[in-house]
Amino acid sequence: MSVAFRRESDDEHLEPKFELPIPPGPNLVTERGLALIAARVEALEAELAGLSDETEIKRVKRDLRYWRTRQATAQVMPPPVGAAVAFGSTVSFRLNGKERTVTLVGDDEADPAAGLLSFTAPLSRALLSAEVGDELDFGGKDGAIAVIDVKA
């Protein structure tokens, strides 16, 4: 039956609402990342308390389930030590002639525009365990990345 012949009260043609997907693998976080997750849970709980619209309540409860799961599964990683790139390291490198600096963080803390890159991102995986002076293959190019500096 065409949607044109349905009553407006028929909800079956509406898009289903799914749970927010949990990224695969361990939920590694920095101390900052754990604090951001806690703040998000607190903000959603406060928002939920003031809602009366059923659709909005469902949306906020769904978001809360996601963030509470992320909070419960968070594994705070110790600050990196040593000269090699690790979770939490800030890395300066040259890629395709452009110098960039990124910090490797957890999935929920990632903000590439701010230089916070998820440790699961392809660029992060290429950088892991590298040291200053290393040239790394990336994007099918040999020596595409030149590591300039690594800070804990």
C-alpha positions in Angstrom: 0.0 0.0 0.0 1.3 3.4 -0.8 2.1 5.8 2.0 -0.3 8.2 0.4 -3.2 6.0 1.5 -2.2 5.7 5.2 -3.7 7.6 8.0 -1.3 10.0 9.7 -1.6 8.0 12.9 0.1 5.0 11.2 3.6 4.9 12.6 4.8 1.8 10.8 6.2 3.8 7.9 8.5 5.8 10.3 12.2 5.0 10.3 13.1 2.6 13.2 15.3 3.9 16.0 18.4 1.9 16.6 20.8 1.9 19.5 23.9 4.0 19.1 26.7 1.7 17.9 29.5 0.9 20.3 32.9 1.0 18.6 34.5 -2.5 18.5 37.5 -3.3 20.7 38.6 -2.0 24.1 37.3 1.3 25.3 40.7 2.9 26.1 40.5 6.5 27.5 42.7 9.2 28.8 41.9 10.8 32.2 40.4 13.7 30.2 38.3 11.3 28.1 36.9 9.7 31.2 36.0 13.1 32.6 34.3 14.0 29.3 32.2 10.8 29.4 31.2 11.5 33.0 30.2 15.0 32.1 28.1 13.7 29.2 26.3 11.2 31.4 25.6 14.0 34.0 24.3 16.4 31.3 22.0 13.8 29.8 20.6 12.8 33.2 19.9 16.5 33.9 18.2 16.9 30.5 16.1 13.8 31.0 14.8 15.1 34.3 13.3 18.1 32.6 11.6 16.3 29.6 8.0 15.5 29.1 7.9 14.8 25.3 7.9 11.0 24.9 10.0 11.1 21.7 12.7 13.2 23.4 12.7 11.0 26.5 13.3 8.0 24.3 16.2 9.8 22.5 17.8 10.9 25.7 17.4 7.4 27.3 19.1 5.9 24.2 22.0 8.3 24.4 22.3 7.6 28.2 22.5 3.9 27.5 25.4 4.5 25.2 27.3 6.8 27.5 26.7 4.7 30.6 28.1 1.7 28.7 31.1 3.7 27.6 31.6 4.9 31.2 31.3 1.3 32.6 33.7 -0.2 30.1 36.3 2.7 30.1 39.9 1.6 30.7 42.0 4.6 31.8 45.4 4.2 30.2 48.5 5.4 32.0 50.4 8.3 30.5 52.8 7.2 27.8 56.5 6.7 28.7 59.5 6.3 26.5 60.4 7.6 23.1 57.9 5.5 21.0 54.4 6.6 20.0 51.8 5.1 22.3 48.2 5.8 23.4 48.1 9.4 24.8 51.3 10.5 22.9 51.4 13.8 21.1 53.1 13.2 17.7 54.5 15.8 15.2 55.0 14.4 11.8 55.2 15.3 8.1 52.6 13.8 5.8 52.6 14.7 2.1 54.8 17.7 2.8 52.5 19.1 5.5 53.5 19.2 9.1 50.8 18.1 11.6 50.6 17.4 15.3 48.0 15.0 16.8 47.4 13.3 20.1 46.2 9.7 20.2 43.1 9.4 22.3 40.1 7.2 22.8 37.2 6.9 20.3 34.8 9.1 22.3 37.4 11.8 22.9 38.5 12.1 19.3 38.2 15.4 17.5 40.4 15.4 14.4 39.8 19.1 13.8 41.3 19.8 17.2 44.2 17.4 16.7 42.7 14.6 18.8 42.8 11.4 16.8 41.3 8.1 17.8 43.8 5.4 18.4 41.8 3.2 16.1 42.1 5.5 13.1 44.3 4.3 10.2 46.8 7.2 10.7 47.1 6.4 14.4 47.7 2.8 13.8 50.5 3.7 11.3 52.1 5.9 14.0 51.9 3.5 16.9 55.4 2.4 18.1 57.2 4.8 15.8 60.0 6.9 17.1 61.5 10.3 16.1 63.2 10.0 12.7 61.2 7.0 11.5 59.7 7.1 8.0 56.5 5.1 7.8 54.4 3.7 4.9 50.9 5.1 4.7 48.1 5.2 2.1 50.1 2.9 -0.2 53.1 5.2 -0.3 56.5 4.2 1.0 57.9 6.6 3.6 54.8 8.9 3.4 55.1 9.8 7.1 58.2 11.3 8.7 58.0 11.4 12.5 59.4 14.7 13.8 58.7 14.6 17.5 57.0 12.4 20.2 55.8 13.8 23.5 54.2 11.9 26.4 
